[in-house]
């Protein structure tokens, strides 16, 4: 079962999840910052 999931694929998947989380957090902070500056 372990061989069906290569370490490389697991690393890439983990990296994509982390990268997506950072992008969402960055966009959220940017949107909130824009609203604060607008107000």
N, CA, C and O atoms as CSV, one atom per row, in Angstrom:
chain,resi,resn,atom,element,x,y,z
A,1,UNK,N,N,0.839,-1.206,0.000
A,1,UNK,CA,C,0.000,0.000,0.000
A,1,UNK,C,C,0.877,1.259,0.000
A,1,UNK,O,O,0.578,2.230,-0.695
A,2,UNK,N,N,1.954,1.234,0.781
A,2,UNK,CA,C,2.817,2.407,0.862
A,2,UNK,C,C,3.491,2.695,-0.477
A,2,UNK,O,O,3.702,3.855,-0.828
A,3,UNK,N,N,3.833,1.630,-1.235
A,3,UNK,CA,C,4.519,1.824,-2.510
A,3,UNK,C,C,3.609,2.470,-3.553
A,3,UNK,O,O,4.096,3.049,-4.523
A,4,UNK,N,N,2.296,2.376,-3.361
A,4,UNK,CA,C,1.363,2.956,-4.331
A,4,UNK,C,C,1.433,4.489,-4.293
A,4,UNK,O,O,1.006,5.151,-5.238
A,5,UNK,N,N,1.971,5.052,-3.201
A,5,UNK,CA,C,2.076,6.513,-3.095
A,5,UNK,C,C,3.533,6.914,-2.937
A,5,UNK,O,O,4.047,6.922,-1.818
A,6,UNK,N,N,4.214,7.248,-4.035
A,6,UNK,CA,C,5.628,7.641,-3.983
A,6,UNK,C,C,5.839,8.858,-3.080
A,6,UNK,O,O,4.992,9.749,-3.036
A,7,UNK,N,N,6.959,8.900,-2.364
A,7,UNK,CA,C,7.273,10.040,-1.489
A,7,UNK,C,C,7.249,11.363,-2.247
A,7,UNK,O,O,6.861,12.395,-1.699
A,8,UNK,N,N,7.668,11.324,-3.520
A,8,UNK,CA,C,7.692,12.554,-4.311
A,8,UNK,C,C,6.280,13.115,-4.485
A,8,UNK,O,O,6.056,14.313,-4.313
A,9,UNK,N,N,5.334,12.245,-4.825
A,9,UNK,CA,C,3.950,12.675,-4.998
A,9,UNK,C,C,3.404,13.222,-3.689
A,9,UNK,O,O,2.691,14.225,-3.683
A,10,UNK,N,N,3.734,12.571,-2.582
A,10,UNK,CA,C,3.258,13.025,-1.271
A,10,UNK,C,C,3.829,14.409,-0.977
A,10,UNK,O,O,3.123,15.277,-0.464
A,11,UNK,N,N,5.102,14.615,-1.300
A,11,UNK,CA,C,5.743,15.909,-1.053
A,11,UNK,C,C,5.101,16.991,-1.919
A,11,UNK,O,O,4.855,18.104,-1.453
A,12,UNK,N,N,4.834,16.658,-3.179
A,12,UNK,CA,C,4.220,17.635,-4.089
A,12,UNK,C,C,2.813,17.998,-3.605
A,12,UNK,O,O,2.423,19.166,-3.605
A,13,UNK,N,N,2.059,16.972,-3.193
A,13,UNK,CA,C,0.696,17.222,-2.708
A,13,UNK,C,C,0.735,18.113,-1.478
A,13,UNK,O,O,-0.050,19.052,-1.351
A,14,UNK,N,N,1.673,17.803,-0.561
A,14,UNK,CA,C,1.784,18.604,0.673
A,14,UNK,C,C,2.172,20.044,0.315
A,14,UNK,O,O,1.647,20.992,0.898
A,15,UNK,N,N,3.085,20.204,-0.636
A,15,UNK,CA,C,3.519,21.541,-1.041
A,15,UNK,C,C,2.359,22.325,-1.648
A,15,UNK,O,O,2.185,23.509,-1.360
A,16,UNK,N,N,1.557,21.652,-2.501
A,16,UNK,CA,C,0.425,22.330,-3.135
A,16,UNK,C,C,-0.585,22.778,-2.086
A,16,UNK,O,O,-1.129,23.879,-2.172
A,17,UNK,N,N,-0.837,21.921,-1.091
A,17,UNK,CA,C,-1.800,22.273,-0.043
A,17,UNK,C,C,-1.310,23.495,0.727
A,17,UNK,O,O,-2.085,24.412,1.000
A,18,UNK,N,N,-0.031,23.508,1.074
A,18,UNK,CA,C,0.539,24.628,1.827
A,18,UNK,C,C,0.526,25.894,0.971
A,18,UNK,O,O,0.180,26.974,1.451
A,19,UNK,N,N,0.903,25.752,-0.292
A,19,UNK,CA,C,0.941,26.913,-1.193
A,19,UNK,C,C,-0.460,27.494,-1.359
A,19,UNK,O,O,-0.633,28.713,-1.348
A,20,UNK,N,N,-1.464,26.623,-1.512
A,20,UNK,CA,C,-2.844,27.092,-1.659
A,20,UNK,C,C,-3.291,27.829,-0.405
A,20,UNK,O,O,-3.947,28.867,-0.488
A,21,UNK,N,N,-2.934,27.290,0.758
A,21,UNK,CA,C,-3.323,27.934,2.020
A,21,UNK,C,C,-2.698,29.327,2.110
A,21,UNK,O,O,-3.356,30.281,2.524
A,22,UNK,N,N,-1.417,29.440,1.717
A,22,UNK,CA,C,-0.743,30.742,1.768
A,22,UNK,C,C,-1.390,31.728,0.800
A,22,UNK,O,O,-1.562,32.900,1.132
A,23,UNK,N,N,-1.752,31.258,-0.402
A,23,UNK,CA,C,-2.374,32.148,-1.397
A,23,UNK,C,C,-3.718,32.656,-0.878
A,23,UNK,O,O,-4.019,33.844,-0.987
A,24,UNK,N,N,-4.524,31.756,-0.315
A,24,UNK,CA,C,-5.840,32.160,0.209
A,24,UNK,C,C,-5.652,33.169,1.343
A,24,UNK,O,O,-6.361,34.173,1.408
A,25,UNK,N,N,-4.694,32.901,2.236
A,25,UNK,CA,C,-4.453,33.799,3.366
A,25,UNK,C,C,-3.974,35.156,2.852
A,25,UNK,O,O,-4.393,36.196,3.359
A,26,UNK,N,N,-3.091,35.147,1.842
A,26,UNK,CA,C,-2.574,36.395,1.288
A,26,UNK,C,C,-3.694,37.211,0.653
A,26,UNK,O,O,-3.783,38.420,0.872
A,27,UNK,N,N,-4.558,36.553,-0.138
A,27,UNK,CA,C,-5.663,37.255,-0.788
A,27,UNK,C,C,-6.617,37.815,0.261
A,27,UNK,O,O,-7.122,38.928,0.110
A,28,UNK,N,N,-6.866,37.053,1.319
A,28,UNK,CA,C,-7.776,37.515,2.375
A,28,UNK,C,C,-7.204,38.754,3.054
A,28,UNK,O,O,-7.912,39.738,3.267
A,29,UNK,N,N,-5.909,38.697,3.393
A,29,UNK,CA,C,-5.278,39.848,4.048
A,29,UNK,C,C,-5.283,41.058,3.117
A,29,UNK,O,O,-5.509,42.182,3.564
A,30,UNK,N,N,-5.037,40.838,1.836
A,30,UNK,CA,C,-5.014,41.945,0.879
A,30,UNK,C,C,-6.406,42.572,0.759
A,30,UNK,O,O,-6.543,43.794,0.712
A,31,UNK,N,N,-7.437,41.722,0.710
A,31,UNK,CA,C,-8.800,42.235,0.586
A,31,UNK,C,C,-9.187,43.010,1.834
A,31,UNK,O,O,-9.775,44.088,1.742
A,32,UNK,N,N,-8.858,42.466,3.004
A,32,UNK,CA,C,-9.169,43.150,4.267
A,32,UNK,C,C,-8.404,44.468,4.336
A,32,UNK,O,O,-8.961,45.489,4.740
A,33,UNK,N,N,-7.125,44.450,3.942
A,33,UNK,CA,C,-6.320,45.667,3.965
A,33,UNK,C,C,-6.914,46.721,3.040
A,33,UNK,O,O,-6.935,47.903,3.384
A,34,UNK,N,N,-7.396,46.307,1.871
A,34,UNK,CA,C,-7.993,47.249,0.935
A,34,UNK,C,C,-9.245,47.866,1.524
A,34,UNK,O,O,-9.489,49.060,1.352
A,35,UNK,N,N,-10.056,47.051,2.230
A,35,UNK,CA,C,-11.280,47.577,2.842
A,35,UNK,C,C,-10.918,48.575,3.951
A,35,UNK,O,O,-11.563,49.614,4.096
A,36,UNK,N,N,-9.883,48.247,4.727
A,36,UNK,CA,C,-9.482,49.136,5.826
A,36,UNK,C,C,-8.984,50.461,5.258
A,36,UNK,O,O,-9.312,51.520,5.792
A,37,UNK,N,N,-8.195,50.419,4.180
A,37,UNK,CA,C,-7.676,51.649,3.579
A,37,UNK,C,C,-8.814,52.461,2.962
A,37,UNK,O,O,-8.809,53.691,3.017
A,38,UNK,N,N,-9.790,51.763,2.375
A,38,UNK,CA,C,-10.918,52.445,1.750
A,38,UNK,C,C,-11.748,53.165,2.807
A,38,UNK,O,O,-12.261,54.259,2.574
A,39,UNK,N,N,-11.873,52.528,3.983
A,39,UNK,CA,C,-12.670,53.134,5.041
A,39,UNK,C,C,-11.853,54.254,5.679
A,39,UNK,O,O,-12.327,54.914,6.604
